[in-house]
Amino acid sequence: MEGVVMAVSRSAKHTFSKPVQLSIQLVAGLGIEGDAHSGATVKHRSRVRQNPAQPNLRQVHLMHAELFEELAAKGFTVTAGDMGENITTRGVDLLGLPTGARLRLGETAVVEVTGLRNPCVQLDRFQDGLMAAVLDRDAEGNLVRKAGVMGIVVTGGEVRPGDKVQVELPPEPHQALKQV
């Protein structure tokens, strides 16, 4: 499976949306240089309140651009960085990846997928009804979270729009993604 990086975003502050950048620098074990969520321990405010010493499994937020088109069909206007993602991709089934899948981004960067982003009420503050629009049910009635995946930086490097995204699957048996 191969795709492409459509956009990269970061914010030094804890803002919901992140401004699009020309490039971002991934740092092994920490995340994105200059991003508020970078660090070896958790930086998301709600998780810091729970336990500030827990490992940061949410160093990088990746989202598929195909979601923007799905949302547009429902009347929403969402573009890269609007929902707080760091890397917007196209052509990779991010939500279908197993835990531990590795994404090679650009020349050297590698991100290991740790789980699904759990949508929160901030989505509705951005656009009314957006949270419900990124949730669905599968054929068995299980909740499907569509707001992207989270990962950790295994190998650092610069990532920019146009870079290839190559997927490396972990050894089987694969474990389905869960919220992190």
Stockholm file with secondary structure:
# STOCKHOLM 1.0

chainA/1-180         MEGVVMAVSRSAKHTFSKPVQLSIQLVAGLGIEGDAHSGATVKHRSRVRQNPAQPNLRQVHLMHAELFEELAAKGFTVTAGDMGENITTRGVDLLGLPTGARLRLGETAVVEVTGLRNPCVQLDRFQDGLMAAVLDRDAEGNLVRKAGVMGIVVTGGEVRPGDKVQVELPPEPHQALKQV
#=GR chainA/1-180 SS CEEEEEEEECCSSCCSSCCEESCEEEETTTEETTCTTCSSBCCSHHHHHHCTTSBCSCSEEEEETHHHHHHHHTTCCCCTTTTSCSEEEESCCGGGCBTTCEEEETTTEEEEEEEECCCCTHHHHHSTTHHHHTEEECTTCCEEECSCEEEEEEECEEECTTCEEEEECCSSSCCBCCBC
#=GC SS_cons         CEEEEEEEECCSSCCSSCCEESCEEEETTTEETTCTTCSSBCCSHHHHHHCTTSBCSCSEEEEETHHHHHHHHTTCCCCTTTTSCSEEEESCCGGGCBTTCEEEETTTEEEEEEEECCCCTHHHHHSTTHHHHTEEECTTCCEEECSCEEEEEEECEEECTTCEEEEECCSSSCCBCCBC
//
